[in-house]
Amino acid sequence: MPSVSSRWLPAGAAVLLAAAILAFPSIAPNPFILSSGVIVLNYAVLATSWNFVGGFTGYISLGHGALAGLGGYGTALLVTRAGLPSFVALGLATLAVAALAVPIGMAALRVRGASFVIVSIALVLILLLVFQSWQSVTGGSRGLVVPRPFPGMLRPEHHRVFFFLFGALLGVALLTWWLIDRSRFGLGLKAIREDEDKAESLGTPTFTYKLVVFVVSAAFTALAGGLYALWFGDLDPVFQFSVLTGSYMVLMALLGGVRNLYGPVLGAIVVGSALEYFKVEFGGTPLHLVTTGLLLGLVVMFMPDGVIPALGNLVRRDQGSIREVSAADLRDRRLRAEAK
Amino acid sequence: MPSGPLLFQSIVLGLLLGGLYALLAAGLTLYFGIMRVVMIAHSAFLILAAYLAWWSHDRFGLDPLVSMVVTVPLFFGAGVLLQRGLLARLRPLTLTMMSVLLTFAIALIIEGLLGYAFTGTQRRIRLGYGTAGFEVFGARIAVVKLIAFGLAALALAALYVLMKRTTFGWALRATIQHRDAARLVGIDTERVAGYGFGLGLATAAIGGTALALDSTIYPSLHWHWIGPLMAIIVVGGLGSVPGAAAAAMVLGLLQSLLQIPMGATWAQTVFYLALFATLAVRPQGFFGGRLAQRF
């Protein structure tokens, strides 16, 4: 039986999040803060999209940055080369990335654990090579300028519109995650996370499930990447196909907690704000790499389940109610009991 | 059709490069065998060793080869510490995934610190014998490349002898093959695993010195190495040292040959194509046994 608090907490958080997104542009003191807000929201969408694969199936992908980059470049190329309207291009690019995610997923999801991570990193590195070298189409290292979707709009107004667009996208992504979380499909995915062999032997079509959720995740990631391209207006392969983007997504989702609907959003707000702050504070020095690395290391070592479960445990010290317990938790508990 | 000498030169260069790849891939394979850990930071340590070699040459005028006296024991110690202090403390059930993230974090820290200490400027060691070379059948071979290959070959041979002929090597291989059984016959698997990690990281120190001899280095260079290296260990079959060495030689040769018609950048894609092709045809790799299948 879910307790009252666990039923109302998500709803309350949803209202709070919606209110915060609606109110932020009016309270942001200047356009710079507002643009930072857009970036943080973009991270929130990316981290939530990542969490479709990472949270449900436990497959950790460091390559989702590449999918966002593909979405961005796809949108930009459809606008500049094919002359399509911006948002039609965004939709088409998302579909194209989703279609492309099918063969990628089929190759990557054949293997588990370590090999999957290797493939996901390889995806980023290979796309970086291709997009940097293929200058005639992508503009290479000189970058690719994306025309604005709303010409004549002033910059602060532009930020405001995109802030709401990202907010809406975040809402859709969260809703989708919530629906999957409650469905039979979601149960199958979580079974894969806990023990793929057992799940398969119990009749879960593991490969199909993994592939479907990977494609969904890729589509949301591409949407976020495309929307970013339309907002930012300038693409460079080094930033679009960076392993760093993927690692930010992992860090945010892990920090917040991958089993929780709002985990990635919370992580994105914390890490995203910190990243923006470092950018102002340290400027171009490579210290932001060090801080990202340290933070990721600390999270992995000390709270691999994220902040939300860690805080939750502080508040309610194991009441013994039935809640989602992973095989890892059970094993830890057993070991602890044996040690006593 | 490229001319004969050019082709021959590419083959020689490919084999020399393959030797270095083989040494580094052997280190990665060791980590994987011991703990099922994919060590993303391996190539970051490689670049760190290269930087230390460059720095000791730049600062004290030492030959880069001398820097190994310090870096190899240093890296061995760092490897032991890394395994005992960090990786062994992760939860066993999520170890594979979490260790990837942890070593990724270490790679970022190393890259950031290198950039901070030495700036992003490209560095290169200027050696007295740096431009020396000789001709074999019309192909020009630089002496430094030969030294680098010699280093790699020597280190690999030493590793082989260590693994096959010493008691420690037996213990290490037993730990890799079956940890519980190894413990039953009285092997202190925890300590052996730590030393195994140190050994793996020592290969990065030697490889880094070899790299510093004839390459331009910069902090983010490690991304160019980790991709090919990981492709190599997957193609070779995770956990198999001979498999990794064979894959390293073949892919290094292919890369070198493809550089003639395609140019340096596109030739690098051969690693990723090989990776995807392997996963599509034979996910456990071409030399991997039962170990590789599940990871």
Interface residues (C-beta under 8 A of the other chain):
Chain A: G58 I60 L62 A107 A108 R110 V111 R112 G113 A114 S115 V117 I118 V119 I121 A122 L125 I126 L129 V130 Q132 S133 V243 L244 S247 V250 L254 T285 P286 L287 H288 L289 V290 T291 T292 G293 L294 L295 L296 G297 V300 M301 P304 A327 A328 R331 D332
Chain B: F32 R36 V37 V38 I40 L86 R89 L90 R91 P92 L93 T94 T96 M97 M98 V100 L101 L102 F104 A105 I106 A107 L108 I109 E111 G112 L113 L114 G115 Y116 G120 P219 W223 I226 G227 M230 A231 V234 L238 T265 W266 Q268 T269 F271 Y272 L275 F276 L279 A280 P283 R294 F295
